[in-house]
């Protein structure tokens, strides 16, 4: 089995990750996507033709197990992971590189973008 490309969208809480992710996913209709949500945002992620794993209430171990099962049970073309920007990114790296997910997933790109005013408010 080829490793599945993983793209991560990370920003601060309330910064519009779900909205941006919906825009991206609307352009990717040709691929079966797994979308992993690490938090519940104000905007729902469009689930049309997508498999969505709400990981907001799962332990890391449960997340690894459920994501692995979805990948084994479905043909997945790519994974989009909405990562909570308030949680250290090293936690995400641990989930990928130090679990069996590394055999299934190939990290490709991490997107972090915020409006200047939003960053100034949170980072000073």
C-alpha positions as CSV (number, residue, x, y, z in Angstrom):
1,X,0.0,0.0,0.0
2,X,1.3,3.4,-0.9
3,X,1.4,6.0,1.8
4,X,-1.3,8.6,1.7
5,X,-0.4,12.2,1.3
6,X,-1.3,14.3,4.4
7,X,-1.8,18.1,4.4
8,X,-2.2,19.9,7.7
9,X,-4.1,23.2,8.2
10,X,-3.1,24.8,11.5
11,X,-4.0,28.2,12.9
12,X,-5.3,29.6,16.1
13,X,-8.8,28.9,17.5
14,X,-11.4,30.9,15.7
15,X,-9.1,32.0,12.9
16,X,-11.1,30.4,10.0
17,X,-9.4,27.0,9.4
18,X,-12.7,25.3,8.6
19,X,-13.7,28.0,6.2
20,X,-10.3,27.8,4.4
21,X,-10.5,24.0,4.5
22,X,-13.9,24.1,2.8
23,X,-12.5,26.2,0.0
24,X,-9.7,23.8,-0.5
25,X,-11.9,20.7,-0.4
26,X,-14.3,22.1,-2.9
27,X,-11.5,22.1,-5.4
28,X,-10.5,18.5,-4.6
29,X,-13.7,16.6,-5.6
30,X,-11.8,14.1,-7.7
31,X,-10.1,12.4,-4.7
32,X,-11.6,10.5,-1.8
33,X,-10.5,12.5,1.2
34,X,-10.3,11.8,4.9
35,X,-10.7,14.9,6.9
36,X,-9.5,14.8,10.5
37,X,-10.8,17.6,12.7
38,X,-8.9,18.2,16.0
39,X,-11.5,20.7,17.2
40,X,-15.1,21.8,16.6
41,X,-15.1,25.1,14.9
42,X,-17.8,27.7,14.3
43,X,-18.0,26.6,10.6
44,X,-18.8,23.0,9.8
45,X,-16.5,21.3,7.3
46,X,-18.3,20.2,4.1
47,X,-18.6,16.4,4.3
48,X,-19.9,15.9,0.7
49,X,-17.8,13.0,-0.7
50,X,-15.5,13.2,2.3
51,X,-14.9,10.9,5.3
52,X,-14.7,13.1,8.4
53,X,-13.1,11.9,11.7
54,X,-14.0,14.2,14.5
55,X,-11.0,13.8,16.8
56,X,-11.9,16.6,19.2
57,X,-13.1,14.3,22.0
58,X,-10.7,11.4,21.3
59,X,-7.5,10.5,23.1
60,X,-4.4,10.3,20.9
61,X,-4.6,6.5,21.1
62,X,-8.2,6.4,20.0
63,X,-7.4,8.8,17.1
64,X,-4.6,6.7,15.8
65,X,-6.7,3.5,16.0
66,X,-9.8,5.1,14.3
67,X,-7.7,6.8,11.5
68,X,-5.9,3.6,10.8
69,X,-9.1,1.7,10.6
70,X,-10.6,4.2,8.2
71,X,-7.5,4.1,6.0
72,X,-7.6,0.3,5.9
73,X,-11.3,0.1,5.2
74,X,-11.6,2.8,2.5
75,X,-9.7,3.9,-0.5
76,X,-8.4,7.3,0.6
77,X,-6.6,9.5,-1.9
78,X,-5.4,12.2,0.5
79,X,-5.8,13.3,4.1
80,X,-6.5,16.9,5.3
81,X,-5.9,17.4,9.0
82,X,-7.2,20.4,10.7
83,X,-4.9,20.8,13.7
84,X,-5.6,23.0,16.7
85,X,-3.1,25.8,16.6
86,X,-3.2,26.1,20.4
87,X,-1.8,22.6,20.9
88,X,2.0,22.1,20.2
89,X,2.7,21.0,16.7
90,X,5.1,18.5,18.2
91,X,2.1,16.5,19.4
92,X,1.0,16.1,15.8
93,X,4.5,15.0,14.8
94,X,4.3,12.4,17.5
95,X,1.0,11.1,16.2
96,X,2.5,10.6,12.8
97,X,6.2,9.7,13.3
98,X,5.9,7.6,16.5
99,X,2.9,5.5,15.8
100,X,1.9,3.0,13.0
101,X,0.3,5.9,11.1
102,X,3.8,6.7,9.7
103,X,3.5,3.5,7.6
104,X,0.1,4.7,6.2
105,X,0.6,8.5,5.9
106,X,3.2,10.7,4.1
107,X,3.2,14.3,5.4
108,X,3.4,16.6,2.4
109,X,2.7,20.1,3.6
110,X,1.7,22.2,6.6
111,X,-0.3,25.4,6.0
112,X,-0.3,28.1,8.6
113,X,-1.8,31.5,7.7
114,X,-3.5,34.1,9.7
115,X,-4.5,37.7,9.3
116,X,-1.9,40.1,10.7
117,X,-4.4,41.6,13.2
118,X,-5.3,38.2,14.5
119,X,-1.7,37.2,15.0
120,X,-0.9,40.5,16.7
121,X,-3.7,40.0,19.2
122,X,-2.7,36.5,20.1
123,X,1.1,36.9,20.0
124,X,1.4,40.6,20.8
